[in-house]
């Protein structure tokens, strides 16, 4: 069971390189034109997600890449997860069963990254609805450690009041016992992630860059802005 999207094209929007990532205009100026062109294709296309890379060749062998994303580091950084939540919230799925006519999002975040043996693979993710709700409520923010999400402090000032309820997460300790722990002041970013299955008929190799994915319209239109890498 599930929803399948077939990616047919990739569009690279205008962007500016930064020391720690990329800056994009959102919404980008060409978005209406690209949507119009893709919808007019022989098989109408729509935006199903975005992809970015973080490939760095190893100093010892330029044909292999640095293995950055793994269980001992992170899969998506806290900043990338918060960005994904922001974009998913802005692009909900039409639903006749919802009182508002919209529910959740099908936007996919794909990362072109190195594997343990230095080769290139694509990993695909979404963030959970809990993550989207926490970002919408202005409860969480990125931290210096990319694998950690920080819970913001409450703000009782009149201009920017922020109520942060108690947040907990659970894990199994070294004795195999399930332990519940407060997420304040921070918690692991993987608690916000949802794996998405990805299949590829070929291998892509590129420089650091976010791209728009255009595919058959099983997914609703999506858009994005700033992608940290």
C-alpha positions in Angstrom: 0.0 0.0 0.0 1.1 3.6 -0.5 1.4 6.3 -3.1 4.0 6.1 -5.9 5.5 9.0 -7.8 7.7 8.6 -10.9 10.2 11.4 -11.3 10.6 12.5 -14.9 12.6 15.8 -14.7 14.6 17.9 -12.3 14.6 21.7 -12.3 17.4 23.7 -10.6 16.2 27.0 -9.3 18.4 30.1 -8.9 20.5 29.9 -5.7 23.4 31.5 -3.9 26.1 29.6 -2.1 26.8 30.2 1.6 29.5 29.0 4.0 27.1 26.5 5.6 24.6 25.9 2.8 22.5 27.6 0.2 20.1 30.5 0.0 17.1 30.4 -2.3 14.3 32.9 -3.0 10.9 31.5 -1.8 8.7 31.5 -3.7 11.1 31.5 -6.6 10.3 33.8 -9.6 10.1 31.0 -12.2 7.7 28.8 -10.2 4.5 29.8 -12.1 6.2 29.3 -15.4 7.7 25.9 -14.5 4.3 24.7 -13.2 2.6 25.8 -16.4 5.2 24.1 -18.6 5.2 20.9 -16.6 1.4 20.8 -16.5 1.3 21.2 -20.3 3.5 18.1 -20.9 2.1 15.1 -22.8 1.8 13.4 -19.5 1.0 16.3 -17.0 3.7 16.7 -14.4 3.7 18.4 -11.0 6.3 18.9 -8.2 6.7 15.9 -5.9 9.7 17.0 -3.8 13.2 18.4 -3.8 16.7 16.9 -3.7 20.0 18.2 -2.6 23.6 16.8 -2.3 26.4 16.9 0.2 29.1 15.1 -1.7 32.7 15.7 -0.8 35.5 13.6 -2.2 37.9 11.9 0.2 41.4 13.3 0.3 42.9 9.9 -0.2 40.8 8.9 -3.2 38.9 11.5 -5.2 36.7 8.8 -6.8 35.1 8.1 -3.4 33.0 10.4 -1.2 33.0 11.2 2.6 30.5 9.1 4.5 28.6 11.8 6.5 25.1 10.6 7.2 24.9 7.4 9.3 23.5 6.2 12.7 26.4 7.7 14.6 25.9 11.2 13.1 22.6 12.1 11.5 20.4 11.4 8.5 18.8 14.8 8.2 20.2 17.7 10.2 17.9 19.5 12.6 17.9 22.5 10.3 17.0 20.4 7.3 14.2 18.7 9.2 12.8 22.0 10.3 13.0 23.2 6.7 11.2 20.1 5.5 8.4 20.6 8.1 8.0 24.2 7.0 7.6 23.2 3.3 5.3 20.3 4.1 3.0 22.6 6.1 2.9 25.0 3.1 1.9 22.3 0.7 -0.9 20.1 2.1 -2.7 17.3 0.3 -6.2 17.9 -1.0 -8.7 15.6 0.8 -12.4 15.4 0.6 -12.4 13.6 4.0 -11.0 16.6 5.8 -13.2 19.4 7.1 -10.7 22.0 5.8 -10.3 20.2 2.4 -6.6 19.6 3.1 -4.7 17.1 5.1 -0.9 16.3 5.7 1.6 16.5 2.9 3.3 14.2 0.4 6.4 16.3 -0.3 9.5 14.2 -0.3 13.0 15.3 0.8 15.7 13.4 -1.1 19.4 13.5 -0.2 22.1 12.5 -2.7 24.8 11.4 -0.3 27.7 9.0 0.2 27.5 5.4 1.4 29.8 3.6 3.8 32.0 2.4 0.9 32.2 6.0 -0.6 29.7 5.4 -3.4 26.6 7.6 -4.1 23.1 6.7 -3.1 19.7 8.5 -2.6 17.9 8.6 0.7 14.3 9.9 0.9 12.5 11.2 4.0 9.5 13.1 5.2 9.0 14.6 8.7 6.2 13.5 10.9 3.0 15.5 11.4 4.1 16.0 15.0 7.2 17.7 13.6 5.1 19.9 11.3 2.9 20.9 14.2 5.9 21.7 16.5 7.4 23.9 13.8 4.1 25.6 13.2 3.8 26.3 16.9 7.3 27.8 17.0 8.3 25.2 19.6 11.6 23.9 18.2 14.8 25.2 16.5 18.0 23.9 15.1 21.1 23.5 17.3 24.8 23.6 16.8 24.8 19.8 16.8 23.1 18.8 13.5 21.7 15.6 15.1 19.9 17.5 17.9 16.7 19.6 17.9 16.4 22.2 20.6 13.0 22.9 22.3 12.5 26.7 22.6 12.0 28.4 25.9 8.6 29.7 26.8 8.0 33.4 26.0 5.3 35.2 28.1 5.9 38.6 26.6 2.8 40.3 25.1 4.3 40.7 21.6 5.6 37.2 21.0 3.9 34.9 23.5 5.0 31.3 23.1 3.6 28.4 25.2 5.7 25.2 25.1 4.0 22.2 26.7 5.9 19.2 28.1 7.4 17.1 25.4 8.6 13.6 26.0 10.4 10.9 23.9 11.2 7.3 24.8 14.1 5.0 24.0 15.6 1.7 25.2 18.5 1.9 27.5 21.6 -0.4 27.7 19.5 -2.9 29.8 16.7 -3.1 27.1 14.3 -1.2 29.2 12.1 1.5 27.7 12.8 4.9 29.3 10.7 8.1 28.9 12.6 11.3 28.9 11.7 15.0 28.7 12.6 16.5 25.4 13.6 19.8 27.1 16.1 21.3 26.3 16.8 19.0 23.3 16.2 15.6 21.7 17.5 13.6 18.8 16.3 14.7 15.3 15.5 11.2 14.2 12.4 11.2 16.3 11.0 13.7 13.7 11.8 11.6 10.6 9.8 9.2 8.5 11.6 7.0 5.9 10.4 7.0 2.3 11.2 4.2 -0.1 13.2 5.3 -3.1 14.1 3.3 -6.2 16.5 4.5 -9.0 17.2 3.2 -12.4 20.5 5.1 -12.7 23.0 6.9 -10.4 23.2 10.7 -10.2 26.5 12.4 -9.4 26.5 16.2 -8.8 27.7 19.1 -6.8 25.9 20.5 -3.7 22.6 21.9 -5.0 18.9 21.6 -4.3 16.7 20.6 -7.2 13.0 20.5 -7.8 11.6 17.0 -8.8 8.9 16.9 -11.4 6.9 13.8 -11.7 3.5 12.3 -12.6 0.7 13.9 -10.6 0.1 11.4 -7.9 1.4 14.0 -5.5 0.1 17.6 -5.1 2.2 20.6 -6.0 5.1 21.5 -3.7 7.6 24.4 -3.2 10.6 25.1 -1.1 13.1 27.9 -0.1 16.3 27.6 2.0 18.1 24.2 2.0 21.1 23.8 4.4 23.6 21.2 3.5 
